[in-house]
């Protein structure tokens, strides 16, 4: 992410990832999805908005709320970050056979699942 030179961190990455799947959504919905407090999500969205990655629009069904919309620039940034992540994973696993990669992903998924169901 540092190569982008945007001063974004892992929480911004997570925010973009979730928004790429569930936008438009409210800031509270995003906060729940990434397990952050609303004030942290407000700061995250402020940064993404300055970068042109998101915009806040009136909610279509609740006049009191705003919905967060991922912009074309935001989608393009997410695509670049996602590709970079895939490249890093491929590089890290370059010495593993296809069977070893499959086994590693299986085990990591089991660990993740055991942590999220406890």
C-alpha positions as CSV (number, residue, x, y, z in Angstrom):
1,X,0.0,0.0,0.0
2,X,2.9,2.3,0.7
3,X,3.8,2.2,-3.0
4,X,0.6,4.0,-3.8
5,X,2.0,7.0,-1.9
6,X,-1.5,7.8,-0.5
7,X,-0.8,7.5,3.2
8,X,-3.4,4.8,3.7
9,X,-3.1,1.9,6.1
10,X,-4.6,-1.5,6.7
11,X,-7.9,-0.1,8.0
12,X,-8.4,1.9,4.7
13,X,-7.6,-1.4,2.8
14,X,-10.3,-3.2,4.8
15,X,-12.8,-0.3,4.3
16,X,-12.2,-0.4,0.6
17,X,-12.5,-4.1,0.5
18,X,-15.9,-4.1,2.3
19,X,-17.2,-1.1,0.4
20,X,-16.3,-2.8,-2.9
21,X,-18.8,-5.5,-1.8
22,X,-21.5,-3.7,0.1
23,X,-21.6,-0.1,-1.0
24,X,-23.7,1.9,-0.9
25,X,-24.0,1.5,2.9
26,X,-24.1,3.7,5.9
27,X,-21.1,4.5,8.0
28,X,-22.6,2.4,10.9
29,X,-23.0,-0.6,8.6
30,X,-19.4,-0.2,7.5
31,X,-18.3,0.1,11.2
32,X,-20.0,-3.1,12.1
33,X,-18.6,-4.9,9.0
34,X,-15.0,-4.0,9.8
35,X,-15.4,-4.2,13.6
36,X,-14.6,-0.6,14.3
37,X,-16.1,2.2,16.3
38,X,-18.1,4.8,14.3
39,X,-15.6,7.6,15.2
40,X,-12.7,5.5,13.6
41,X,-14.8,4.9,10.5
42,X,-15.6,8.6,10.2
43,X,-11.8,9.3,10.1
44,X,-11.3,6.4,7.7
45,X,-14.0,7.8,5.4
46,X,-12.7,11.4,5.7
47,X,-9.3,10.2,4.3
48,X,-11.0,8.1,1.5
49,X,-13.2,11.0,0.6
50,X,-10.2,13.4,0.4
51,X,-8.6,10.8,-2.0
52,X,-11.7,10.8,-4.1
53,X,-12.4,7.1,-3.3
54,X,-15.8,7.6,-1.7
55,X,-18.5,10.2,-1.4
56,X,-21.3,10.6,1.1
57,X,-24.8,11.0,-0.4
58,X,-28.2,11.4,1.2
59,X,-29.6,8.0,2.1
60,X,-32.3,7.0,-0.4
61,X,-34.7,5.8,2.4
62,X,-33.7,7.6,5.6
63,X,-33.4,11.4,5.4
64,X,-31.4,11.5,8.6
65,X,-28.6,9.2,7.3
66,X,-25.9,9.4,4.7
67,X,-24.9,6.5,2.5
68,X,-21.3,5.8,1.5
69,X,-20.7,5.3,-2.2
70,X,-17.5,3.9,-3.7
71,X,-16.4,6.1,-6.6
72,X,-14.8,4.9,-9.8
73,X,-11.4,6.1,-8.4
74,X,-12.2,4.1,-5.3
75,X,-12.9,1.0,-7.3
76,X,-9.8,1.5,-9.3
77,X,-7.7,1.8,-6.2
78,X,-9.3,-1.3,-4.7
79,X,-8.5,-3.2,-7.9
80,X,-4.8,-2.1,-7.7
81,X,-4.5,-3.0,-4.0
82,X,-6.2,-6.4,-4.5
83,X,-3.9,-7.2,-7.4
84,X,-0.9,-6.2,-5.3
85,X,-2.1,-8.4,-2.5
86,X,-2.5,-11.4,-4.8
87,X,1.0,-10.7,-6.2
88,X,2.5,-10.7,-2.7
89,X,0.7,-14.0,-1.8
90,X,2.0,-15.6,-5.1
91,X,5.5,-14.4,-4.3
92,X,5.4,-15.7,-0.7
93,X,4.1,-19.1,-1.8
94,X,6.4,-19.4,-4.9
95,X,8.3,-22.3,-3.3
96,X,5.2,-24.3,-2.5
97,X,3.7,-27.0,-4.7
98,X,0.1,-26.8,-5.7
99,X,-0.8,-29.4,-3.1
100,X,1.1,-27.5,-0.4
101,X,-0.6,-24.3,-1.3
102,X,-4.0,-26.0,-1.1
103,X,-3.2,-27.5,2.2
104,X,-1.9,-24.2,3.6
105,X,-5.1,-22.3,2.5
106,X,-7.2,-25.1,4.0
107,X,-5.4,-24.9,7.3
108,X,-5.5,-21.1,7.4
109,X,-9.2,-21.1,6.6
110,X,-9.8,-23.6,9.5
111,X,-7.8,-21.3,11.8
112,X,-9.8,-18.2,10.7
113,X,-13.1,-20.0,11.1
114,X,-12.2,-21.2,14.6
115,X,-11.4,-17.7,15.6
116,X,-14.7,-16.2,14.2
117,X,-17.0,-18.9,15.7
118,X,-15.6,-18.8,19.2
